């Protein structure tokens, strides 16, 4: 349900109408009612615009259309002569009301901001203890230029330019304006809006300028240095003492102090070459043949084919929802072991530092690996897989015991990044030996539940990752 977490219980009616609009189930009477709700209430209009923006953004990221169907049936003979808006006259009326009221709201906000300008909003705050601040720190609060001090927890600051900044405590952040901020201490992850290219995060020694990227900045005030990690897209990093600038791309990192900048270029981690396999051993990666890999999210979003990381998360539910949870799905093409007897098997995954935890590393965690025993479920597609149609997955993320079996587990210590997660058990060998269709599906979940609602995430390299090797099966055969 797109955006529903943004609202309280009193907003249920309007979100139900929004979702019907998206799904094409809105009746004429309901559309008139929605028109009234949005055109007569400033907060409803803000909520609608946020909802529509989120819906469009999610479909853009997934590469799918976000056309809204209305559910109104017209005679086929009339369709060719009508434009999309003419086919939906009530929607045209709603749009007109929105445009008129938006103009009114823009004028009102402009007048208000002239007297009391705001540069950002506290979009969300999870388990936060704030320090002494001169401005409000509750969710939804408008923020002026000035400092935010966060003792611990995680808060998302949404600038009026559209940029979202994930702030992890302990941290001290100065908001300058809609396009600039200063990090005195702590860690942030910035995801700039396409309209906000040029957004900057400044520290004692560096100025990081977004060029259409998602990036993390950590400033260690005690040791007096700044680290920048680029998760995707380009950024420019300027050393303030020399005005020297370096441009970074995806997966590059740099450390800046008053004397130098040290850049780290992408390099493949833990390379596993098929040519280096020992006699009698066959190595199969998830990008070989019919193999594939991805993760699914409790929010029902799926990863794309080009997703470089596979994310695992197990967080406490809020109101019975599991929107923050993630689990991995892998499939391996066993064509090269057909007709051979499997003596043993080993699964390896390259565990990486997560882009969502650019600050403090996640704690030690244990991960369980399950094999899908119902072979009719092996025919899944990475481009359409989601939480609700994933093989043998229930709403809580627990594998269906009748359609899967436990194969083993591996643990990753706190700070052990990058690292290798390994499962080598008789159960894994037996599972592969029992396969009859030449294709197997594995799913991986984190066993311990993080008590925080948002929770920590762990990441493994997928087949599209430029540094880590793809998930790999090493099979010993006779």
C-alpha positions as CSV (number, residue, x, y, z in Angstrom):
1,X,0.0,0.0,0.0
2,X,1.9,3.0,-1.3
3,X,2.4,5.7,1.3
4,X,-0.1,4.4,3.9
5,X,2.5,4.5,6.5
6,X,2.6,8.3,6.2
7,X,-0.8,8.7,7.7
8,X,-2.6,8.2,11.0
9,X,-5.8,6.3,11.7
10,X,-7.9,9.4,10.8
11,X,-6.6,9.3,7.2
12,X,-7.8,5.8,6.5
13,X,-10.7,7.0,4.4
14,X,-8.7,9.2,2.1
15,X,-6.0,6.5,1.6
16,X,-8.6,4.0,0.8
17,X,-9.9,6.3,-1.9
18,X,-6.3,7.0,-3.2
19,X,-5.7,3.2,-3.5
20,X,-8.9,2.7,-5.3
21,X,-7.9,5.5,-7.7
22,X,-4.5,3.8,-8.3
23,X,-6.1,0.3,-8.8
24,X,-8.9,1.7,-11.1
25,X,-11.7,0.8,-8.7
26,X,-12.9,4.3,-7.9
27,X,-16.6,4.9,-8.6
28,X,-18.1,8.2,-9.8
29,X,-19.6,8.9,-6.4
30,X,-16.3,8.1,-4.7
31,X,-14.4,10.4,-7.2
32,X,-16.7,13.3,-6.3
33,X,-16.1,12.7,-2.6
34,X,-12.3,12.5,-3.1
35,X,-12.5,15.8,-5.1
36,X,-14.2,17.4,-2.2
37,X,-11.8,16.0,0.4
38,X,-8.7,17.2,-1.5
39,X,-10.0,20.6,-2.7
40,X,-11.4,21.7,0.7
41,X,-8.5,20.6,3.0
42,X,-4.9,21.8,2.8
43,X,-3.5,18.7,4.6
44,X,-5.5,16.3,2.4
45,X,-3.9,18.0,-0.7
46,X,-0.4,17.7,0.8
47,X,-1.1,14.1,1.5
48,X,-2.4,13.5,-2.0
49,X,0.6,15.1,-3.6
50,X,3.0,13.0,-1.4
51,X,1.1,9.8,-2.3
52,X,1.1,10.5,-6.0
53,X,4.8,11.4,-5.9
54,X,5.6,8.2,-4.0
55,X,3.5,6.0,-6.4
56,X,5.2,7.5,-9.5
57,X,8.7,7.2,-7.9
58,X,8.2,3.5,-7.1
59,X,7.0,2.7,-10.6
60,X,9.8,4.7,-12.1
61,X,12.4,2.7,-10.0
62,X,10.7,-0.6,-11.1
63,X,10.7,0.5,-14.7
64,X,6.9,0.1,-15.0
65,X,4.1,2.3,-16.0
66,X,2.2,4.3,-13.4
67,X,-0.9,5.0,-15.5
68,X,-3.9,5.3,-13.3
69,X,-6.9,3.4,-14.5
70,X,-10.3,4.7,-13.6
71,X,-12.5,1.7,-14.0
72,X,-15.0,3.6,-16.1
73,X,-16.1,1.6,-19.1
74,X,-16.8,3.4,-22.4
75,X,-18.2,2.2,-25.6
76,X,-15.4,0.9,-27.8
77,X,-16.7,3.0,-30.7
78,X,-16.2,6.1,-28.7
79,X,-12.7,5.4,-27.5
80,X,-10.7,6.4,-30.7
81,X,-12.2,9.9,-30.7
82,X,-11.5,10.7,-27.0
83,X,-8.3,11.8,-25.4
84,X,-7.3,10.2,-22.1
85,X,-8.6,13.2,-20.2
86,X,-11.9,13.4,-22.2
87,X,-12.4,9.7,-21.3
88,X,-12.3,10.7,-17.7
89,X,-14.2,14.0,-17.3
90,X,-14.6,13.6,-13.5
91,X,-10.8,13.1,-13.3
92,X,-10.3,16.3,-15.3
93,X,-12.5,18.1,-12.8
94,X,-10.5,16.7,-9.9
95,X,-7.2,17.8,-11.6
96,X,-8.6,21.3,-12.2
97,X,-9.5,21.6,-8.5
98,X,-6.1,20.4,-7.5
99,X,-4.4,22.9,-9.8
100,X,-6.5,25.8,-8.6
101,X,-6.0,24.8,-4.9
102,X,-2.3,24.1,-5.4
103,X,-1.9,27.7,-6.7
104,X,-3.8,29.0,-3.7
105,X,-1.6,26.8,-1.4
106,X,1.6,27.9,-3.1
107,X,0.7,31.5,-2.6
108,X,-0.2,30.9,1.0
109,X,3.0,28.9,1.7
110,X,5.1,31.5,0.0
111,X,3.6,34.2,2.2
112,X,4.1,32.1,5.3
113,X,7.6,31.2,4.4
114,X,8.6,34.8,3.9
115,X,7.9,35.4,7.6
116,X,9.0,32.0,8.9
117,X,11.1,30.1,6.3
118,X,11.6,26.4,6.6
119,X,14.3,24.4,4.7
120,X,13.3,20.8,5.7
121,X,11.0,18.5,7.5
122,X,11.5,15.7,10.0
123,X,10.1,13.0,7.7
124,X,10.5,10.1,10.2
125,X,12.3,9.4,13.5
126,X,12.9,5.9,14.8
127,X,14.1,5.3,18.4
128,X,15.5,8.9,18.6
129,X,16.8,10.7,21.6
130,X,17.5,14.3,20.6
131,X,20.0,16.6,22.2
132,X,19.3,20.2,23.0
133,X,17.8,21.8,19.9
134,X,16.2,25.2,19.3
135,X,13.6,23.8,17.0
136,X,11.0,21.0,17.2
137,X,12.1,17.4,16.7
138,X,8.8,15.5,16.3
139,X,7.9,13.7,13.1
140,X,6.4,16.2,10.6
141,X,8.0,19.2,12.2
142,X,9.2,22.0,9.9
143,X,12.8,22.9,10.3
144,X,14.5,26.3,9.8
145,X,18.2,26.9,9.2
146,X,20.1,25.9,12.3
147,X,21.5,22.9,14.2
148,X,20.0,19.4,14.9
149,X,21.7,17.4,17.6
150,X,20.8,13.7,17.7
151,X,22.1,11.6,20.6
152,X,21.0,8.2,19.2
153,X,18.5,6.7,16.8
154,X,17.8,7.3,13.1
155,X,15.9,10.2,11.6
156,X,15.1,11.1,8.0
157,X,15.3,14.8,7.1
158,X,13.5,15.8,4.0
159,X,14.7,19.1,2.5
160,X,12.3,21.3,0.6
161,X,14.5,20.6,-2.5
162,X,13.4,17.0,-2.3
163,X,16.6,15.5,-0.9
164,X,16.2,13.0,1.9
165,X,19.0,12.7,4.4
166,X,19.2,9.7,6.8
167,X,20.8,11.0,10.0
168,X,22.3,8.4,12.4
169,X,23.0,9.4,16.0
170,X,25.2,10.5,17.7
171,X,25.3,13.3,15.2
172,X,25.3,17.1,14.9
173,X,24.0,18.5,11.6
174,X,23.6,22.2,10.6
175,X,20.8,22.9,8.1
176,X,21.9,25.8,5.9
177,X,19.2,26.0,3.2
178,X,17.3,23.6,0.9
179,X,20.5,22.7,-0.9
180,X,23.2,22.7,1.7
181,X,24.0,21.3,5.1
182,X,27.0,20.9,7.4
183,X,27.9,17.7,9.2
184,X,29.9,18.5,12.3
185,X,29.8,15.0,13.6
186,X,28.2,11.7,12.9
187,X,26.9,9.9,9.8
188,X,24.4,10.7,7.0
189,X,23.1,9.0,3.9
190,X,21.9,11.3,1.2
191,X,19.5,10.5,-1.6
192,X,19.0,13.7,-3.6
193,X,16.0,14.4,-5.7
194,X,16.6,14.7,-9.5
195,X,15.6,18.4,-9.1
196,X,18.2,18.9,-6.4
197,X,21.4,18.0,-8.1
198,X,24.2,20.1,-6.6
199,X,23.0,19.4,-3.0
200,X,26.0,19.5,-0.7
201,X,27.1,18.0,2.6
202,X,30.0,19.9,4.1
203,X,32.4,18.7,6.9
204,X,35.5,20.2,8.5
205,X,37.7,19.0,5.6
206,X,35.4,18.2,2.7
207,X,32.5,19.4,0.6
208,X,30.6,16.6,-1.0
209,X,28.4,17.7,-4.0
210,X,25.7,15.4,-5.4
211,X,25.6,14.8,-9.2
212,X,22.6,12.4,-9.1
213,X,23.8,9.9,-6.5
214,X,23.1,8.1,-3.3
215,X,26.0,8.5,-0.9
216,X,27.1,8.3,2.7
217,X,29.2,10.8,4.6
218,X,30.8,10.1,8.0
219,X,32.7,12.7,10.0
220,X,34.9,11.6,12.9
221,X,35.4,14.7,14.9
222,X,37.6,13.1,17.5
223,X,40.1,11.8,14.9
224,X,39.4,14.7,12.5
225,X,38.7,13.0,9.2
226,X,35.8,12.5,6.8
227,X,34.8,9.3,4.9
228,X,32.6,9.3,1.8
229,X,31.0,6.2,0.3
230,X,29.1,6.3,-3.0
231,X,26.4,3.7,-3.4
232,X,25.3,4.7,-6.9
233,X,25.8,7.6,-9.2
234,X,28.5,10.3,-9.3
235,X,29.5,12.8,-6.6
236,X,32.3,15.4,-6.4
237,X,34.4,15.6,-3.3
238,X,36.5,18.7,-2.6
239,X,39.3,18.9,-0.1
240,X,38.8,22.3,1.6
241,X,42.4,23.0,2.5
242,X,43.6,22.7,-1.1
243,X,40.4,23.1,-3.2
244,X,41.4,19.8,-4.9
245,X,38.3,18.0,-6.2
246,X,37.9,14.3,-7.1
247,X,34.9,12.8,-8.8
248,X,33.7,9.4,-7.5
249,X,31.3,6.9,-9.0
250,X,29.4,3.9,-7.7
251,X,31.0,1.8,-5.0
252,X,34.0,4.2,-4.6
253,X,35.1,5.4,-1.2
254,X,37.4,8.2,-0.2
255,X,38.9,9.5,3.1
256,X,39.6,13.2,3.5
257,X,41.6,15.0,6.2
258,X,43.4,18.3,6.2
259,X,46.5,16.9,4.4
260,X,45.3,14.4,1.8
261,X,42.5,12.5,0.0
262,X,42.8,8.7,-0.3
263,X,40.5,7.1,-2.8
264,X,39.5,3.5,-3.1
265,X,38.5,2.2,-6.5
266,X,36.2,-0.7,-7.0
267,X,38.0,-4.1,-6.9
268,X,36.4,-7.5,-7.0
269,X,36.2,-9.1,-3.5
270,X,36.8,-12.8,-2.9
271,X,37.1,-13.7,-6.6
272,X,35.9,-17.3,-7.2
273,X,37.1,-18.5,-10.6
274,X,35.6,-21.6,-12.2
275,X,39.1,-22.3,-13.7
276,X,40.5,-22.5,-10.2
277,X,38.1,-25.2,-9.1
278,X,39.7,-28.5,-8.0
279,X,39.2,-31.7,-10.0
280,X,35.8,-33.2,-9.2
281,X,34.4,-29.9,-8.1
282,X,31.9,-27.8,-10.0
283,X,31.2,-24.1,-9.2
284,X,27.9,-22.6,-10.2
285,X,27.0,-19.0,-9.6
286,X,23.5,-17.5,-9.6
287,X,24.1,-15.7,-12.9
288,X,24.8,-18.9,-14.8
289,X,22.3,-20.3,-17.2
290,X,18.8,-20.0,-15.8
291,X,20.1,-18.8,-12.4
292,X,19.0,-15.6,-10.9
293,X,19.1,-13.7,-7.6
294,X,17.1,-10.9,-5.9
295,X,15.5,-9.9,-2.6
296,X,11.9,-9.2,-1.7
297,X,10.5,-6.6,0.6
298,X,7.6,-6.7,3.0
299,X,6.4,-3.5,1.4
300,X,5.7,-5.6,-1.7
301,X,8.4,-3.9,-3.8
302,X,10.8,-6.2,-5.6
303,X,14.4,-5.7,-6.6
304,X,15.2,-5.3,-10.3
305,X,17.5,-7.5,-12.4
306,X,20.3,-4.9,-12.1
307,X,20.2,-4.8,-8.3
308,X,23.8,-5.1,-7.2
309,X,23.0,-6.0,-3.5
310,X,20.7,-8.6,-1.9
311,X,19.3,-7.2,1.3
312,X,18.2,-9.2,4.4
313,X,16.3,-7.6,7.3
314,X,14.2,-8.9,10.2
315,X,12.7,-6.0,12.1
316,X,10.0,-5.8,14.8
317,X,6.5,-5.4,13.3
318,X,4.5,-2.2,13.8
319,X,0.7,-2.8,13.9
320,X,1.1,-6.2,12.4
321,X,2.9,-5.0,9.3
322,X,6.3,-6.2,8.1
323,X,7.1,-3.5,5.6
324,X,10.7,-3.2,6.6
325,X,11.6,-6.9,6.3
326,X,13.7,-8.3,3.5
327,X,14.8,-11.8,2.4
328,X,16.9,-13.2,-0.4
329,X,15.9,-15.6,-3.2
330,X,18.5,-17.5,-5.3
331,X,18.1,-20.0,-8.1
332,X,20.9,-22.2,-9.5
333,X,21.0,-24.0,-12.8
334,X,22.2,-27.5,-12.1
335,X,22.7,-28.5,-15.8
336,X,26.4,-29.1,-15.3
337,X,25.9,-31.7,-12.6
338,X,23.2,-33.6,-14.4
339,X,23.8,-37.3,-14.3
340,X,26.5,-37.0,-11.6
341,X,26.5,-38.1,-8.0
342,X,26.8,-35.3,-5.5
343,X,29.1,-36.1,-2.7
344,X,29.0,-32.7,-0.9
345,X,27.9,-29.1,-1.6
346,X,28.8,-25.7,-0.2
347,X,27.0,-22.4,-0.6
348,X,29.0,-19.1,-0.3
349,X,27.8,-15.5,-0.2
350,X,29.9,-12.4,-0.2
351,X,28.5,-10.3,2.8
352,X,29.0,-6.6,2.4
353,X,28.5,-3.4,4.4
354,X,25.0,-2.3,3.7
355,X,24.3,1.0,2.0
356,X,21.5,1.5,4.5
357,X,23.9,1.2,7.4
358,X,26.6,3.6,6.4
359,X,27.4,4.4,10.0
360,X,27.5,1.8,12.8
361,X,27.9,-1.7,11.5
362,X,25.1,-4.1,12.2
363,X,25.6,-6.5,15.2
364,X,26.4,-10.2,14.9
365,X,23.7,-12.1,13.2
366,X,22.7,-15.6,12.2
367,X,21.1,-16.4,8.8
368,X,19.0,-19.4,7.9
369,X,19.0,-21.0,4.4
370,X,16.0,-22.9,3.2
371,X,15.5,-24.9,0.0
372,X,12.2,-24.8,-1.8
373,X,11.0,-28.4,-2.2
374,X,8.0,-27.7,-4.3
375,X,9.6,-27.7,-7.8
376,X,6.5,-26.1,-9.3
377,X,7.7,-22.9,-7.6
378,X,11.1,-22.8,-9.2
379,X,9.7,-20.9,-12.2
380,X,9.8,-17.5,-10.7
381,X,10.8,-14.3,-12.4
382,X,13.2,-11.8,-10.8
383,X,11.4,-8.9,-12.5
384,X,8.0,-9.7,-10.9
385,X,8.9,-11.4,-7.7
386,X,7.5,-9.8,-4.5
387,X,6.7,-10.6,-0.9
388,X,3.3,-12.0,-1.7
389,X,4.1,-14.3,-4.6
390,X,7.6,-15.4,-3.5
391,X,8.0,-19.2,-3.3
392,X,6.9,-20.7,0.0
393,X,6.8,-17.3,1.7
394,X,4.0,-16.4,4.2
395,X,3.0,-12.9,5.2
396,X,5.5,-12.9,8.2
397,X,8.4,-14.0,6.0
398,X,8.5,-17.5,7.4
399,X,9.1,-20.3,4.9
400,X,6.1,-22.7,4.4
401,X,7.2,-25.9,6.1
402,X,5.3,-28.0,3.6
403,X,7.0,-26.5,0.6
404,X,10.6,-26.0,2.0
405,X,13.2,-27.5,4.2
406,X,16.0,-26.1,6.4
407,X,19.4,-26.6,4.9
408,X,21.7,-24.8,7.4
409,X,22.8,-21.5,8.8
410,X,25.8,-19.1,8.8
411,X,26.8,-16.3,11.1
412,X,28.5,-12.9,10.5
413,X,30.3,-11.1,13.3
414,X,29.8,-7.4,14.0
415,X,32.1,-5.4,11.8
416,X,33.0,-8.5,9.7
417,X,32.6,-6.7,6.4
418,X,33.3,-7.8,3.8
419,X,33.1,-11.4,4.7
420,X,32.0,-14.8,3.5
421,X,28.8,-16.6,4.6
422,X,29.2,-20.4,4.1
423,X,26.8,-23.3,4.5
424,X,28.1,-26.8,3.9
425,X,25.8,-29.4,5.3
426,X,24.5,-32.9,4.4
427,X,21.0,-31.3,4.2
428,X,22.3,-29.0,1.3
429,X,23.8,-32.0,-0.5
430,X,20.7,-34.1,-0.1
431,X,18.5,-31.2,-1.3
432,X,20.6,-30.8,-4.5
433,X,20.7,-34.5,-5.1
434,X,16.9,-34.8,-4.9
435,X,16.3,-32.2,-7.6
436,X,14.5,-33.5,-10.7
437,X,14.1,-30.4,-12.9
438,X,17.7,-29.1,-13.1
439,X,16.9,-25.9,-11.2
440,X,16.8,-25.2,-7.5
441,X,15.6,-22.3,-5.4
442,X,17.0,-21.2,-2.1
443,X,15.8,-18.5,0.3
444,X,17.8,-16.8,3.0
445,X,16.5,-14.9,6.1
446,X,17.9,-13.4,9.2
447,X,16.9,-15.4,12.3
448,X,17.1,-12.8,15.1
449,X,14.5,-10.0,15.1
450,X,15.8,-6.5,15.6
451,X,13.6,-4.8,18.3
452,X,13.7,-1.5,16.4
453,X,10.9,-1.0,13.9
454,X,13.2,0.0,11.0
455,X,16.0,-2.3,12.1
456,X,19.4,-3.1,10.8
457,X,19.9,-4.6,7.4
458,X,22.6,-6.9,6.0
459,X,23.7,-7.1,2.4
460,X,25.2,-9.7,0.2
461,X,26.6,-9.2,-3.3
462,X,24.3,-10.1,-6.1
463,X,25.3,-11.1,-9.6
464,X,25.3,-7.5,-10.8
465,X,27.7,-6.3,-8.0
466,X,31.0,-4.8,-9.3
467,X,33.0,-5.9,-6.3
468,X,31.6,-9.0,-4.7
469,X,31.3,-12.4,-6.3
470,X,27.8,-13.6,-7.0
471,X,26.2,-16.3,-4.7
472,X,28.1,-19.5,-5.5
473,X,27.5,-23.3,-5.1
474,X,30.6,-25.5,-5.0
475,X,29.6,-29.1,-5.7
476,X,31.8,-32.1,-5.3
477,X,30.8,-34.9,-7.6
478,X,31.9,-38.4,-8.3
